[in-house]
Amino acid sequence: MANLKSAKKRVNTNQSKRERNVAVKSNMRLNIKKVEKFIDANEVDEAKKAYHHTIRTIDKAVQKGVIHSNNGNRHKAKLAERLNQVTA
Protein backbone atom coordinates (compact mmCIF):
# COMPACT_ATOMS: atom_id res chain seq x y z
CA MET A 1 0.00 0.00 0.00
CA ALA A 2 1.13 3.55 -0.72
CA ASN A 3 2.66 5.58 2.10
CA LEU A 4 2.87 9.08 0.64
CA LYS A 5 -0.23 11.26 0.51
CA SER A 6 0.20 11.92 -3.22
CA ALA A 7 0.60 8.18 -3.88
CA LYS A 8 -2.64 7.47 -2.00
CA LYS A 9 -4.41 10.08 -4.10
CA ARG A 10 -2.97 8.53 -7.24
CA VAL A 11 -4.33 5.10 -6.23
CA ASN A 12 -7.82 6.60 -5.88
CA THR A 13 -7.53 8.46 -9.18
CA ASN A 14 -6.35 5.36 -11.02
CA GLN A 15 -9.22 3.32 -9.57
CA SER A 16 -11.87 5.86 -10.63
CA LYS A 17 -10.40 6.14 -14.13
CA ARG A 18 -10.25 2.36 -14.42
CA GLU A 19 -13.93 2.06 -13.47
CA ARG A 20 -14.87 4.67 -16.08
CA ASN A 21 -12.77 2.96 -18.75
CA VAL A 22 -14.30 -0.44 -17.99
CA ALA A 23 -17.80 1.03 -18.22
CA VAL A 24 -17.12 2.80 -21.52
CA LYS A 25 -15.49 -0.27 -23.06
CA SER A 26 -18.28 -2.55 -21.84
CA ASN A 27 -20.94 -0.26 -23.32
CA MET A 28 -19.05 -0.18 -26.61
CA ARG A 29 -18.85 -3.98 -26.77
CA LEU A 30 -22.55 -4.28 -25.90
CA ASN A 31 -23.51 -1.97 -28.76
CA ILE A 32 -21.29 -3.85 -31.21
CA LYS A 33 -22.98 -7.12 -30.22
CA LYS A 34 -26.41 -5.54 -30.73
CA VAL A 35 -25.52 -4.54 -34.30
CA GLU A 36 -24.15 -8.00 -35.03
CA LYS A 37 -27.31 -9.58 -33.61
CA PHE A 38 -29.52 -7.46 -35.90
CA ILE A 39 -27.31 -8.28 -38.89
CA ASP A 40 -27.50 -12.00 -38.15
CA ALA A 41 -31.29 -11.74 -37.83
CA ASN A 42 -31.45 -9.87 -41.18
CA GLU A 43 -33.19 -6.85 -39.62
CA VAL A 44 -31.65 -4.16 -41.81
CA ASP A 45 -33.49 -1.09 -40.47
CA GLU A 46 -32.79 -1.94 -36.85
CA ALA A 47 -29.18 -2.76 -37.73
CA LYS A 48 -28.69 0.64 -39.36
CA LYS A 49 -30.10 2.47 -36.34
CA ALA A 50 -27.95 0.45 -33.97
CA TYR A 51 -24.94 0.92 -36.25
CA HIS A 52 -25.13 4.72 -36.07
CA HIS A 53 -25.47 4.60 -32.29
CA THR A 54 -22.53 2.20 -32.07
CA ILE A 55 -20.32 4.42 -34.25
CA ARG A 56 -21.02 7.28 -31.86
CA THR A 57 -20.15 5.09 -28.87
CA ILE A 58 -16.89 3.94 -30.46
CA ASP A 59 -15.92 7.51 -31.31
CA LYS A 60 -16.55 8.59 -27.72
CA ALA A 61 -14.37 5.75 -26.44
CA VAL A 62 -11.57 6.88 -28.76
CA GLN A 63 -12.04 10.49 -27.73
CA LYS A 64 -11.79 9.60 -24.04
CA GLY A 65 -8.64 7.60 -24.68
CA VAL A 66 -10.16 4.28 -23.63
CA ILE A 67 -9.19 2.63 -26.93
CA HIS A 68 -6.69 3.58 -29.61
CA SER A 69 -7.99 5.33 -32.71
CA ASN A 70 -6.84 2.50 -34.99
CA ASN A 71 -8.74 0.02 -32.82
CA GLY A 72 -11.88 2.15 -33.11
CA ASN A 73 -11.48 2.49 -36.86
CA ARG A 74 -11.04 -1.27 -37.18
CA HIS A 75 -14.27 -1.93 -35.28
CA LYS A 76 -16.18 0.61 -37.38
CA ALA A 77 -14.86 -0.77 -40.66
CA LYS A 78 -15.69 -4.33 -39.65
CA LEU A 79 -19.27 -3.40 -38.76
CA ALA A 80 -19.70 -1.33 -41.92
CA GLU A 81 -18.49 -4.23 -44.05
CA ARG A 82 -20.93 -6.67 -42.44
CA LEU A 83 -23.80 -4.16 -42.74
CA ASN A 84 -23.02 -3.56 -46.42
CA GLN A 85 -23.07 -7.28 -47.11
CA VAL A 86 -26.58 -7.53 -45.69
CA THR A 87 -27.94 -4.47 -47.47
CA ALA A 88 -26.40 -5.34 -50.85
N, C-alpha and C positions, 0 to 999 in steps of 0.2 A: 504494500500500500504506500501511496505517496506521503512524504513527510512535509514538504514545503507547501505553503498556502497556495502559491500559483500552480503547483502540480496538482493539488486537490481540485482546484477550479478547472484545470485542463481535463481531468478525468470526467468531471460533470459535463463539460462542454462536448467532449468526444462522445459520451453516452447519448446526449440529446441529439447530436448530429447523426449518430448511427441509427437511432430510432426513426428519425425523419427519413433518412436514406432508405431504410428497410421498407417503410410505408410507401414511399414513392415508387420504389422498384417493384414492390408487390402489386400495387395498383396498375402499373404499366403491364406487368405480366398477365394480370387478370383481364385487362382490356384486349391484349393480343389474343388470349385464348377465346374470348367472346367472338372476335372477328373470325378466327379459324373455325369456331363452331358453326357460325352462320354460313361460312363458305362451304363447309362439309355438308350442311343441310340444304344447300342450294337456295338459300334465301338471300337473293341479290340485294334487294332494297335495304333490308336490315343490316346486311354486311357492309353496305356503303355508308350507312349512318354510323355504325360502330367503327368503321375504318377511320372516318374523319375525327371522331372522338379520340381514337387511339393515337392517331398522328399527333394530335394536340398534347396528349399525355406524354408521349415519347419526347416531343420537343421540350416540354417542361422539365423532364428528367435530365435532358442534356443541358438545359439552361441552368439548372441548379447544381450541375456537376456530379450528379449521381452516377451517370454513365457517360462514356466517351462519345464524342460526336459521331465517330465512325461506326460505333456500335449502334447508335440510334438510327443512322442512315441505313445500316444493314437490315435492321428490323423493318424499317419503313419500306425498303425496296422489296424485301421478301413478301410482305403483306400485299403490296401493290401488284406484284407478279401473280400471286395466287388469286387475287381479286380479278385481275384482267383475264386470267384463264377461265374463270367462271362466267364473266360477262361476255366474252367473245364467242 
